[in-house]
């Protein structure tokens, strides 16, 4: 169970987990089940878990909805030509893997015969297909229609290429690309020096929540309209004469909705926007929660406290950790994992001040602790949670 509990997830993964939790509920309804099963089977055809390789509570939720369904399937429904073999494989993986900690007895598991495979997609016979296409070409030439010959010739080339790609894909190889003539090399301009790794790359600002409502399609989410000092753009909306961002936060049930109204918060502004149950979320509100002790599992029941800027802080004002002031990136590249690298150092002190503990990020090689402050001065705080995780 330890491997499952220790997992951390990006905002995009958290959103995907929420979507799969909703799908698990929809699977219990016969009306949409057929189309969901087709989509799910296709999704799992190239993945070990719903997120790819990373286990999550979504796998357990989908398993709990699927197990009674799969247990009633015939062998053909499981692995026949119209069956769902990848769903069966996922069910068997979740109920037997120690990662998920389900600890079923054998008589409680869905019985799966891994040797009973009813249908295997036949491989493409590239040679036979090539011969067939040659005959088509010869027939076109015999007809004397030059334009038909040209069209057939092009068709042959396309078909042969298609067959080669199919065979290559089945073998796990990539199709060879046509060689292009190399253009003469141009002298490279000297590259700008890369910014050193730092929490300053994360764009933190004071946000003013003008309105917060419950997400119409997700019980765990609030949807907030937050002013963070932006100019009008693709990821902004106008509300009460101010330019704002729409932000989805998994705080419903953890913080009363009335506490979200009209208050100042600290917002992460350069994460890649992500759709959460149909609503595009363009930032993230920082909040603190207790650190998990070894062996504990995050049950998402709280307590949770919002990070509060100092009195008088203005919407859009820059927020940074002392000793780590610098220029933030325009939008964090998910592949570089800047947020995932530095977030483990976000914490609270015994004085209820939010801070960055560099010792939590080994790659920095430092042990400094810097308070989270606004550009105008003043420290960001929480109400009661000491030595907490901030994210």
Secondary structure by P-SEA (a helix, b strand, c coil): ccccccccccaaaaaaaaaaaaaaaaaacccaaaaaaaaaaaaaccccccccccccaaaaaaaaacaaaaaaccccccccccccaaaaaaaaaaacccccccccccccccccccccccccccccaaaaaaaaaaaaaaaaaaaccaaaaaaaaaaaaaaaaaaaaaaaaaacccccccccccccccccccccccccccccccbbbbbbbcccccccccccbbbbbccccccccccccccccbbbbbbbbccccccccccccbbbbbbbccccccccccccccbbbbbbbcccccccccccccccccccccccccccccccccccccccccccccccccccccccccccccccbbbbccccccccccccccccccccbbbbbbccccccccc
